[in-house]
Amino acid sequence: MRTLIITGGSSGIGKATASLFAERGWRVFELSRSGAIYCDVCDEASCRKAIAEVLKQTDHIDVVISNAGYGISGPVEFTTIADAEHQMDVNFMGAVRFTQAVLPQLRQQGYGRIIYTSSVAAQLPVPYQAFYSASKAAINAMALALANEVKDFGISVSVMMPGDVSTGFTDARDKSTAGEDIYRSAHKAIANMERDERAGMQPEQMAKVFYHIATCHSPRPQYVGGFLYRVLCFLDRILPKRLVNWIEHKLYS
């Protein structure tokens, strides 16, 4: 039986993904602070203990999905250093801790796939979500480097970049109103962003993308979830960056 480990699988995209894999006959281990196997990605010892617990129940790991994360919003100038650091600690360093905990087993067995949940915001950074965008861009950069480091061990590395998805992630975002009297477009920009998220794709659509990455013959380094967002990311690669950033300014001002 093929085995999946996923962090942040208790809700949203992670829960839909865990359910899809289980429905298709996979053995799924969901690691989170509320899951059957406790894992806090901000704690290195917790990540290693969680993987050790998984390996008491199975002798192999086929696919790991690093999905745990959350979002903050607000102007860069008025975001506290503590909040910015916590955003990076959960989203980026959390992925690093999880990766370091699981890699020894993947190396030893000589195969496996690592998939990270990134975001279209990694390629198209969103105003007033600068630190969330930065945390996902950091994941993309790490994943590309890691892919070359572990290729000789039979391990593949991919990122999946969802666009707007309708989940509880929107309501759980840590929204700061500091500086909105100065940055007059902040409130409207964040409201528009959350409107688009609530009207966005269903998490089950993203789960299917994860399943494809997990089971296809030769996974690519990067995937974008949703046709519209694939088009936007393609245009970003061929259009001048100044033009793309100007369009984003118009969308969020």
C-alpha positions as CSV (number, residue, x, y, z in Angstrom):
1,M,0.0,0.0,0.0
2,R,1.3,3.4,-0.9
3,T,1.9,5.9,1.9
4,L,1.3,9.6,2.1
5,I,2.3,12.0,4.9
6,I,0.8,15.4,4.8
7,T,1.1,18.4,7.2
8,G,-1.8,20.7,7.7
9,G,-4.3,18.1,6.6
10,S,-7.0,18.9,9.1
11,S,-8.8,21.5,7.0
12,G,-9.0,23.2,3.6
13,I,-6.8,22.0,0.7
14,G,-4.9,19.6,3.0
15,K,-8.1,17.9,4.3
16,A,-9.4,17.5,0.7
17,T,-6.1,16.1,-0.4
18,A,-5.8,13.6,2.5
19,S,-9.4,12.5,1.8
20,L,-8.7,12.0,-2.0
21,F,-5.6,9.9,-1.4
22,A,-7.4,7.8,1.2
23,E,-10.4,7.2,-1.1
24,R,-7.9,5.9,-3.7
25,G,-6.4,3.3,-1.5
26,W,-3.4,5.2,0.0
27,R,-2.5,5.0,3.7
28,V,-2.6,8.6,4.9
29,F,-0.8,10.1,7.9
30,E,-2.1,13.5,8.7
31,L,0.4,15.5,10.9
32,S,-0.9,18.6,12.7
33,R,-1.4,20.1,16.1
34,S,-4.9,18.6,16.1
35,G,-4.2,15.4,14.1
36,A,-3.9,11.8,15.2
37,I,-0.2,12.3,15.1
38,Y,0.8,15.6,16.7
39,C,3.2,17.8,14.8
40,D,4.1,21.4,15.3
41,V,6.1,22.5,12.3
42,C,7.6,25.3,14.4
43,D,9.3,22.7,16.6
44,E,12.1,20.6,15.2
45,A,11.8,17.9,17.9
46,S,8.1,17.7,17.2
47,C,8.6,17.1,13.5
48,R,11.2,14.4,14.1
49,K,9.0,12.7,16.7
50,A,6.0,12.7,14.3
51,I,8.1,11.1,11.6
52,A,9.4,8.5,14.1
53,E,5.7,7.7,15.0
54,V,4.8,7.2,11.4
55,L,7.7,4.8,10.9
56,K,6.5,2.7,13.8
57,Q,3.4,2.0,11.7
58,T,4.9,1.7,8.2
59,D,8.3,0.8,6.7
60,H,8.2,3.2,3.8
61,I,7.0,6.6,2.7
62,D,6.0,7.2,-0.9
63,V,4.9,10.9,-0.9
64,V,5.2,13.7,1.6
65,I,3.2,16.9,1.2
66,S,4.3,20.0,3.2
67,N,1.1,21.9,3.4
68,A,1.0,23.6,6.9
69,G,0.8,27.3,6.8
70,Y,-1.2,30.5,7.5
71,G,-1.4,34.1,6.2
72,I,-0.9,37.6,7.5
73,S,-1.8,40.8,5.8
74,G,-1.0,44.5,6.2
75,P,1.5,47.1,4.9
76,V,5.1,46.2,5.1
77,E,5.9,49.4,7.1
78,F,3.4,48.6,9.8
79,T,3.9,44.8,10.1
80,T,5.8,44.1,13.3
81,I,9.1,42.2,13.0
82,A,7.7,39.6,15.3
83,D,4.7,39.0,13.0
84,A,6.9,38.9,9.9
85,E,9.3,36.4,11.6
86,H,6.4,34.2,12.7
87,Q,5.0,34.2,9.1
88,M,8.4,33.0,7.8
89,D,8.8,30.6,10.7
90,V,5.6,28.7,10.1
91,N,5.4,28.8,6.3
92,F,9.1,28.5,5.3
93,M,11.1,27.3,8.2
94,G,8.2,24.9,9.1
95,A,8.7,23.3,5.6
96,V,12.4,23.2,6.2
97,R,12.0,21.4,9.6
98,F,9.5,18.9,8.1
99,T,11.8,18.2,5.1
100,Q,14.9,17.6,7.4
101,A,12.9,15.2,9.5
102,V,11.6,13.1,6.6
103,L,14.6,13.1,4.2
104,P,16.7,10.5,6.1
105,Q,14.0,7.9,5.5
106,L,13.5,8.8,1.8
107,R,17.3,8.7,1.2
108,Q,17.6,5.3,3.0
109,Q,14.8,3.7,0.9
110,G,16.0,5.3,-2.3
111,Y,12.8,6.9,-3.6
112,G,10.0,9.3,-2.7
113,R,8.3,12.5,-3.7
114,I,8.3,15.7,-1.8
115,I,5.6,18.2,-2.7
116,Y,5.3,21.7,-1.2
117,T,2.1,23.9,-1.1
118,S,3.3,27.2,-2.4
119,S,1.1,29.9,-4.0
120,V,0.7,32.0,-7.1
121,A,1.7,34.8,-4.8
122,A,5.2,33.4,-4.9
123,Q,5.5,34.4,-8.5
124,L,3.0,37.3,-8.4
125,P,3.5,38.9,-5.0
126,V,0.4,40.5,-3.6
127,P,0.4,44.0,-2.1
128,Y,-0.4,43.9,1.7
129,Q,0.5,40.2,1.7
130,A,4.2,40.9,1.2
131,F,5.5,38.5,3.9
132,Y,3.1,35.7,2.9
133,S,4.3,36.1,-0.7
134,A,7.9,36.1,0.5
135,S,7.4,32.9,2.5
136,K,6.1,31.1,-0.6
137,A,8.8,32.5,-2.9
138,A,11.3,31.1,-0.4
139,I,9.7,27.7,-0.6
140,N,9.9,27.8,-4.4
141,A,13.6,28.7,-4.3
142,M,14.4,26.0,-1.7
143,A,12.5,23.4,-3.7
144,L,14.4,24.0,-6.9
145,A,17.8,23.8,-5.0
146,L,16.7,20.7,-3.1
147,A,15.5,18.9,-6.2
148,N,19.1,18.9,-7.5
149,E,20.5,17.9,-4.1
150,V,18.4,14.8,-3.7
151,K,17.9,13.7,-7.4
152,D,20.7,11.1,-7.0
153,F,18.8,9.5,-4.2
154,G,15.7,8.8,-6.3
155,I,13.7,11.6,-4.7
156,S,11.7,14.2,-6.7
157,V,10.7,17.6,-5.5
158,S,7.8,19.7,-6.7
159,V,5.8,22.8,-5.6
160,M,2.1,23.3,-6.3
161,M,1.0,26.9,-6.5
162,P,-2.7,27.3,-6.0
163,G,-4.6,30.5,-7.0
164,D,-7.7,31.7,-5.1
165,V,-9.3,28.8,-3.3
166,S,-12.4,28.9,-1.1
167,T,-11.4,27.6,2.3
168,G,-11.3,28.6,5.9
169,F,-7.8,30.0,5.3
170,T,-9.4,33.4,4.4
171,D,-11.1,33.8,7.7
172,A,-8.1,32.5,9.6
173,R,-5.8,35.2,8.1
174,D,-4.2,37.4,10.7
175,K,-5.2,40.8,9.4
176,S,-3.6,44.0,10.8
177,T,-5.3,47.3,10.3
178,A,-2.2,49.3,11.5
179,G,-1.3,52.0,9.0
180,E,-4.5,51.9,7.0
181,D,-5.0,55.6,7.7
182,I,-1.8,56.2,5.7
183,Y,-2.0,53.4,3.2
184,R,-5.5,54.2,2.0
185,S,-5.7,51.4,-0.5
186,A,-4.9,48.6,2.1
187,H,-8.5,48.0,3.3
188,K,-10.0,47.8,-0.2
189,A,-7.1,45.7,-1.5
190,I,-7.5,43.1,1.3
191,A,-11.3,43.1,1.0
192,N,-11.0,42.5,-2.8
193,M,-8.5,39.7,-2.2
194,E,-10.7,38.0,0.3
195,R,-13.7,38.3,-2.0
196,D,-11.8,36.6,-4.8
197,E,-10.7,33.8,-2.4
198,R,-14.3,33.2,-1.2
199,A,-15.4,32.9,-4.8
200,G,-12.4,30.9,-5.8
201,M,-11.9,27.2,-6.7
202,Q,-12.9,24.4,-4.4
203,P,-10.1,22.6,-2.5
204,E,-11.1,19.3,-4.2
205,Q,-9.7,20.8,-7.4
206,M,-6.3,21.3,-5.8
207,A,-6.4,17.8,-4.3
208,K,-6.6,16.4,-7.8
209,V,-3.5,18.4,-8.8
210,F,-1.6,17.0,-5.8
211,Y,-2.7,13.5,-6.7
212,H,-1.4,14.0,-10.3
213,I,2.0,15.2,-9.0
214,A,2.1,12.2,-6.7
215,T,1.4,9.6,-9.3
216,C,2.6,10.9,-12.7
217,H,5.6,9.3,-14.3
218,S,7.9,12.3,-14.2
219,P,6.7,15.2,-12.1
220,R,7.7,18.8,-13.0
221,P,9.4,21.1,-10.5
222,Q,6.4,23.5,-10.5
223,Y,2.7,23.3,-11.0
224,V,0.0,26.0,-10.9
225,G,-3.5,25.2,-9.7
226,G,-6.2,26.5,-11.9
227,F,-6.3,27.3,-15.6
228,L,-6.7,31.1,-15.1
229,Y,-3.7,31.2,-12.8
230,R,-1.6,29.2,-15.2
231,V,-2.3,31.8,-17.9
232,L,-1.4,34.6,-15.4
233,C,1.9,33.0,-14.5
234,F,2.7,32.4,-18.2
235,L,2.1,36.1,-18.9
236,D,4.3,37.1,-16.0
237,R,7.1,35.2,-17.6
238,I,6.8,36.8,-21.0
239,L,5.7,40.4,-20.2
240,P,8.0,43.1,-18.8
241,K,8.0,42.9,-15.0
242,R,7.2,46.6,-14.7
243,L,4.0,46.1,-16.7
244,V,3.0,43.1,-14.6
245,N,3.6,45.0,-11.4
246,W,1.7,48.0,-12.8
247,I,-1.3,45.7,-13.5
248,E,-1.2,44.4,-10.0
249,H,-1.1,47.9,-8.6
250,K,-4.3,48.7,-10.6
251,L,-6.0,45.6,-9.3
252,Y,-5.2,46.3,-5.7
253,S,-5.5,50.1,-5.5
